[in-house]
């Protein structure tokens, strides 16, 4: 079964074999359906668990039903925080310094949507057990954070937590 996601433009193509696009009519049970031309439409849903698109065609001066298709309605998945393109695990200094970003990624999601990282907490723990917490703003590690990573030694640990992401782009 196909899926529409809540809160975003879901592209869909609707056609009836042997019928010109301008003679095809479509409606949706749970949302809005806007034609963009050439049999293409944009669907927007705001909730619920299912939506049905009903299609009819103007033929011989009357409207004839051509069929309907059900779609699941789902929320956009929760973004997953990543550092150096990894969710977790051990990182080398080189990996982090080559990609000093905190990202909020939508995994296994077909749409090209991105969240902006607003803030996070960067924690450094040296081999002696001393902890230093630094607030992060935006998606880039600060120069102070990068310097701590560069100067770290075997046994030192870093982690990023409390990632806040907002706004789809």
Number of C-alpha atoms within 10 A of each C-alpha: 6 8 15 24 20 19 15 17 16 16 15 15 12 15 20 16 6 6 12 13 16 12 13 20 20 19 16 18 13 19 17 13 20 15 16 12 10 12 16 15 19 15 23 20 24 16 15 13 15 15 19 15 18 16 20 19 22 15 11 7 7 9 14 14 14 14 12 14 12 15 17 14 19 17 16 15 12 12 16 15 22 16 22 18 15 15 12 12 7 9 13 10 14 12 14 18 16 10 13 19 18 26 25 23 21 18 10 7 10 7 12 8 13 16 18 17 22 17 19 21 15 19 16 20 16 15 13 8 11 9 13 11 13 15 14 20 16 17 19 17 21 17 10 10 20 16 12 14 19 13 10 17 12 7 10 16 17 18 13 19 12 12 21 17 22 13 10 11 8
